[in-house]
Every structure is written in structure tokens, then in C-alpha cells.
Amino acid sequence: MSWTRVASAAEVGEDKAVRVEVGGTPICLARSNGRLYAVADTCTHADVSLSEGEVDDGTVECWLHGSCFDLATGAPTGLPATVPVATYPTKTEGENVYVSLGDRGEDAQGALAEE
């Protein structure tokens, strides 16, 4: 698995999200309940940036129509979205945060590994 440094841990405050890119893929990097998560940054309902939405209690809410997604699984938890967003593994080494796109041919809905 290939890891890419995307941010420092201090750049992502509690219940906040930032947009980062890994190999040209936009990622929403969010912190909630003390954990870092990485999900695809594009809402599956409206094709807008999730990193501009609200983060709360393990979810991110799309700013446009209010679709919510579970940060751990990518599953939609609030309409109008019905299709999940991809999730990506994260790890922290010191103050550096890394994300892996993994094998794009496999299901990216796996558990996140924050070290």
C-alpha cells in the first residue's frame, strides 16, 4: 500500500474538514470524535465538495442539499444521497497525516487505520 502525506495533524481541527489531493483524486480529510477520516470529496448526489460541509459525530453533511455520510463507512445516513462515497485508509506518524488510495480495483469501504 502506497501512502501519501496530505497534511499535518494540526491542520484538521475537531469537527472540521479540509480538502486534500492524492494523485489528482480529491479527498475530504476530516476529524471527528478524535479520529481522522478520509472520504471522497465529491457528494454522490450533487457533485459538490464535501470538505465544505459540516462535520459532526462521525458524519459529514453536504452543504448543498444536506446529504450526510458516515465518515467511517462512506454510507449515506441522510437523504437525498443514496450512493456511498469511497473511504480511504489514513495513518498518522508524528504530526504527519497520510492517506492511501489502496488498490483502486478493490472495495475502498474498509476500516480506517489511524496509528
N, C-alpha and C positions, 0 to 999 in steps of 0.2 A: 504494500500500500504506500502510495506516494503522498507526503504531507507538504502543504504549502503554508508558510507563515502569512497570516492575514491581518493581524492586529496585535496590540499589546492588551493585556487583560484590563488595564486601567481605562482603555478606550470604550469599553462596553459597561456602562453603569447598570445597576439593578433595575429591572423592568424597562430596559432600553434596548434598542436595536440599531445596528449600523449596516450599511451596505458595503460588502467587500466583493472582490472577484477572484476566482480561481480558474486559471486557464481560459479566461473570457466568459466564464459562467458566473452570472450574478448570484450572490449568496446573501441572505439575511442572517447576520450573526446577532444573536440575542442572548441576554442574560435574564433568567427568571428563577426565583427560589434558590438563588445561589449557584445555579448551573449555567454553563454556556451551551448553546444550541446553534446548529447551522441548518437552515432550510432554504429551498429555492426562493429567490427574492421576488418571484412573479406570482401574483394571485392567479389561481386556476380559473377563477370566474371572470375577472375583468382585466387581466393582463396589465396590472399596475404593481408598483414596488411595495412589498410587504414591510420592508425596513422603515417605511414612512408611517407605519401604523402603530397602534398601541400594544404594548406587551404587558400582560397581567396573568399571574398564577399559571404559568406554563403554557400560555397561548399567545398568539399574535393575531390582532384584528386588522383586516384590510381597511384602510382609511376611506375607500370609495363607497363601498356598499355594505360594509360591516361583516363580511365573511370572516370567520375565525378558524384558526388552525392550531392543532396540538403541536407544540414545538418538539416533543419527543418522537412522535409517530408521523407527523405530517397530515394526519387525518383531519378533515373538516369537522369542526364542532359547532358551527353556526352557519346557517344559510345566508346568502344564496349559493355559496360554493358547495359542490357535491363531489369534486375530484380532489384527492390529496395532493400536497406538494411534496417534492422529494426532500429527504433528510440526508444529512451528511455527518460522518464522524468528526468529532473535534477532540483536540487534546491541548493541554496547557503544559508548557515546560518553562519554569521560572515565570517571567512576565509575558512570554510569547504565546499567542494562540495560533494553533494550526488547524487546518481543515483538509480533509481528503475527499476527493470526488470518488474514490474507490474504483471498482470495475463498473463502468457505465452500463455494461450488459447485465449486471445483477440488479436485484431489487435494492434500491437505496434506502428503504424504510427500516433499516436495522437500528439497533440501540446505539446511542452515542457513548463514546468512551472518553470521558474527561479524566485526565490524570492529574 
